[in-house]
């Protein structure tokens, strides 16, 4: 079983090295497309080039959901039956569950996996420490509620993924368990300001997403520690699950399992 990761990055210089080195633990290949960075992100990615980390290209066109499909179509010939695609390796995400171990236990009747994304939040107390630390180690508080999004799908030679869609068509039957991810979308006021600017630029160039992340009131993103859970490092998570879970109803799973069994989706 091989795992191929797709990474789209833009202005993530403060975290991209940590992210890619962490993903090297479980990914066989990490294909990186830089979407027009101006802060040195692409240069960092190029400096990390290896057998596993593949700086593919820069593409300065406006971000769109289907941009990840470029990488899939260019490298899908490397994948075989039984392999997996991490079709969205975000620069601010680190896997709490080992993807290689997790995916090895997924039933052959299940075809894609969604996340249990744990949001680590910047707190008022953290602001005083931002200039004293590097990376994400000092961000220790997270929300109880998680978020759920598709992250992995099994490789099929005839899988259809159009360049206008964020995910492939007919990914298959959803696995019943969610894989845990630690998410650090706010790391300092400067980084947060840059993040908002990147998303406003994407929105102004026609991207229909990011409505949730273009509020320019920086302090509205900073949280009170009393409303969060302290992360001690032992991953004894105090989480309550996704507010809006991504799931298939039992009859959807049954129908999809049948369709895949008769090879309606090859």
C-alpha positions in Angstrom: 0.0 0.0 0.0 1.3 3.4 -1.1 0.0 6.8 -0.1 0.2 9.8 -2.4 -0.4 13.2 -1.0 -1.5 16.3 -2.9 -0.4 19.7 -1.4 -1.5 23.1 -2.7 0.3 25.9 -0.9 0.4 29.7 -0.9 2.3 31.9 1.5 2.9 29.3 4.2 6.6 29.9 4.9 6.2 29.8 8.7 4.9 26.2 8.7 5.5 24.4 5.4 8.7 22.8 6.4 7.2 21.3 9.6 4.2 20.1 7.6 6.1 18.4 4.8 8.6 16.7 7.2 5.7 15.5 9.3 3.9 14.1 6.2 7.1 12.3 5.2 6.5 9.9 8.1 3.5 8.3 6.3 3.4 9.4 2.7 5.3 7.7 -0.1 5.1 10.8 -2.3 4.1 14.4 -1.6 3.4 16.4 -4.7 3.4 20.2 -4.1 1.9 22.9 -6.3 2.6 26.4 -5.3 -0.3 28.7 -6.1 1.7 32.0 -6.3 3.6 32.4 -3.0 5.5 35.6 -2.4 6.9 34.9 1.1 9.5 32.3 0.2 7.3 29.2 0.6 8.2 27.9 -2.9 11.9 28.3 -2.2 11.5 26.3 1.1 9.6 23.5 -0.7 12.3 23.3 -3.4 15.0 23.1 -0.7 13.2 20.1 0.7 13.0 18.2 -2.6 13.7 14.5 -2.1 12.5 11.1 -3.1 9.3 11.8 -1.2 8.8 15.5 -1.5 8.2 16.5 -5.1 8.0 20.3 -5.8 6.0 20.0 -9.0 5.4 23.5 -10.2 4.1 27.0 -9.6 0.7 27.9 -10.9 -0.2 31.6 -10.3 -3.8 31.3 -11.7 -6.6 32.1 -9.3 -7.3 29.3 -6.8 -10.2 27.0 -7.6 -11.5 23.8 -6.1 -10.4 21.6 -8.9 -6.7 22.7 -8.9 -5.7 19.6 -7.0 -6.9 17.4 -9.9 -4.0 18.7 -11.9 -1.6 16.8 -9.6 -3.8 13.7 -9.6 -4.0 13.4 -13.4 -0.2 14.1 -13.8 0.9 11.4 -11.3 -2.0 8.9 -11.2 0.1 6.5 -13.4 2.3 5.9 -10.3 -0.6 4.4 -8.3 -2.0 0.9 -8.3 -4.9 -1.0 -6.8 -4.7 -0.8 -3.0 -3.0 2.6 -2.9 -4.5 5.7 -1.4 -4.6 9.4 -2.2 -4.5 12.1 0.4 -6.0 14.5 -2.0 -5.9 17.4 0.4 -2.7 17.8 2.5 -3.2 21.3 3.9 -0.1 23.1 5.2 -1.6 23.8 8.6 -2.7 20.2 9.3 -0.8 17.5 11.2 -2.1 14.0 11.6 -2.8 12.8 15.1 -3.7 9.4 13.8 -1.0 7.7 11.7 -2.5 7.6 8.3 -0.5 4.5 7.2 -1.7 2.5 10.3 -5.3 3.9 10.0 -5.7 3.2 6.3 -4.3 -0.4 6.6 -7.3 -1.2 8.8 -9.9 0.2 6.4 -12.2 -2.6 5.0 -11.8 -3.3 1.3 -15.5 -2.5 1.0 -14.8 1.1 2.0 -13.3 3.6 -0.4 -12.8 7.0 1.3 -12.1 8.4 4.7 -13.1 11.7 6.3 -11.4 13.7 9.0 -12.1 14.5 12.6 -10.3 17.8 12.5 -9.3 19.2 15.9 -9.0 23.0 15.7 -6.2 24.5 17.8 -6.9 28.1 18.5 -4.8 31.1 19.2 -5.6 32.6 22.6 -5.1 36.0 24.2 -2.3 34.7 26.3 -0.6 33.2 23.2 -0.2 36.6 21.6 2.4 37.5 24.3 4.4 34.5 23.3 4.2 34.6 19.5 7.6 36.4 19.2 9.2 34.0 21.7 8.5 30.7 20.0 8.8 29.1 16.6 6.3 26.8 14.9 3.2 25.5 16.5 4.5 24.0 19.7 3.3 26.8 21.9 -0.3 26.6 20.7 -1.8 24.2 23.2 -5.6 24.9 23.3 -8.2 23.3 21.1 -12.0 23.3 20.6 -14.1 20.4 21.8 -16.1 20.4 18.5 -14.3 19.0 15.5 -14.9 19.4 11.7 -15.3 16.6 9.1 -14.1 16.7 5.5 -13.0 14.1 3.0 -9.3 13.5 3.1 -8.3 10.1 1.6 -9.7 8.0 -1.3 -8.7 4.6 -2.7 -7.1 4.6 -6.1 -9.1 3.3 -9.0 -7.7 3.5 -12.6 -11.0 4.8 -14.0 -11.8 7.3 -11.3 -13.3 10.5 -12.7 -12.0 13.8 -11.4 -12.8 16.8 -13.4 -10.7 20.0 -13.3 -13.7 21.9 -11.9 -14.5 19.7 -8.9 -12.7 19.7 -5.5 -13.1 15.9 -5.2 -13.4 12.9 -7.6 -16.8 11.7 -8.7 -18.2 8.5 -7.1 -15.5 8.1 -4.5 -17.4 5.2 -3.1 -18.4 4.0 0.3 -17.5 6.0 3.3 -15.4 4.4 6.1 -17.2 4.5 9.4 -14.3 5.9 11.4 -12.8 9.4 11.1 -9.1 10.1 11.1 -7.9 12.7 13.6 -6.1 15.8 12.4 -4.6 18.7 14.4 -5.4 21.9 12.6 -3.4 25.2 13.3 -5.0 27.8 11.0 -4.1 30.7 13.3 -0.5 30.9 14.5 0.2 34.6 15.0 -1.4 37.9 14.1 0.9 38.5 11.2 0.2 35.0 9.8 -3.5 35.5 10.4 -3.5 38.8 8.5 -1.6 37.1 5.6 -4.1 34.2 5.6 -7.1 36.6 5.3 -5.4 38.5 2.5 -4.8 35.3 0.5 -8.4 34.3 0.8 -9.7 37.8 -0.1 -7.5 37.7 -3.1 -8.9 34.3 -4.1 -12.5 35.5 -3.6 -11.9 38.6 -5.6 -10.6 36.5 -8.5 -13.7 34.4 -8.6 -13.3 31.7 -6.0 -16.7 31.0 -4.3 -15.4 29.7 -1.0 -13.6 31.2 1.9 -16.6 33.3 3.1 -15.9 32.0 6.6 -12.3 33.3 6.6 -12.3 36.8 5.2 -13.3 38.7 8.3 -10.6 41.3 8.7 -11.2 41.9 12.5 -8.1 39.9 13.7 -9.1 39.9 17.3 -12.3 38.2 16.5 -10.3 35.0 15.8 -8.6 35.1 19.2 -10.2 32.8 21.8 -10.5 32.6 25.6 -8.7 29.6 27.1 -11.6 29.0 29.4 -13.7 28.0 26.4 -11.1 25.5 25.1 -9.3 22.3 26.2 -5.6 22.2 27.1 -3.5 19.8 25.0 -1.1 18.0 27.3 0.6 16.1 24.4 -0.7 12.6 25.3 -3.5 12.8 22.8 -6.2 11.9 25.3 -8.6 14.0 23.3 -11.6 15.6 25.0 -13.6 16.1 21.8 -17.3 15.8 21.1 -17.3 15.2 17.4 -18.1 17.3 14.3 -20.8 20.0 14.5 -21.8 19.0 10.9 -20.7 15.4 10.4 -20.0 14.2 6.9 -21.6 10.8 6.5 -23.6 8.5 4.3 -26.9 7.1 5.5 -27.0 3.3 5.9 -29.0 2.8 2.8 -26.6 5.0 0.8 -23.7 2.8 2.0 -25.7 -0.3 1.1 -26.5 1.0 -2.4 -22.9 2.1 -3.1 -21.5 -1.2 -1.7 -23.7 -3.1 -4.2 -22.8 -0.8 -7.1 -19.1 -1.3 -6.4 -19.6 -5.1 -6.0 -21.1 -5.4 -9.4 -18.4 -3.0 -10.8 -20.8 -0.3 -11.8 -18.0 2.0 -10.8 -14.7 0.5 -12.0 
